[in-house]
Amino acid sequence: MKTITIVAALIAAIAAGGVAWQTTQALERAKAELASANSQLQQARTAIQAMEGEIAGLRRELGEQKTAAEQLRAELAAAKSFLEAEKAIGARLRDELVKTKEQLAMVSRQRALQAAPVARPVQVQPTVIRALRPGAAIGAGAPAGQ
């Protein structure tokens, strides 16, 4: 019975050793998986930090672009206002030009009327009609006094 007890104790010891060995193997696998998971976690954290840095840069750039866009909108509005003002000035100048041309035409007509030659009396010299020899031109006048 001692032998049976010893064999039973030996089997129990071998079984306990087997259980311990399996537990150790499972623990080693768990440690390896944990190390792998920690490595992946660290890589993910590094990637997240890089992305956060990139996102911060993109946000700054977006803010700068928004500021630039607002400035361009303000410049566009100013340019539109300037263009409208210039169109209004151009229209006013065209109207003034038309009025000035009309005034110049009126002044030119008035000067033309004032500068038109005035009818002056013509001095007529009395002529004498004499009879000439036959065959000469008839009715040719000659000034009086010859």
Secondary structure, 3 states (H helix, E strand, C coil): CHHHHHHHHHHHHHHHHHHHHHHHHHHHHHHHHHHHHHHHHHHHHHHHHHHHHHHHHHHHHHHHHHHHHHHHHHHHHHHHHHHHHHHHHHHHHHHHHHHHHHHHHHHHHHHHHHHCCCCCCCCCCCEECCCCCCCCCCCCCEECCC
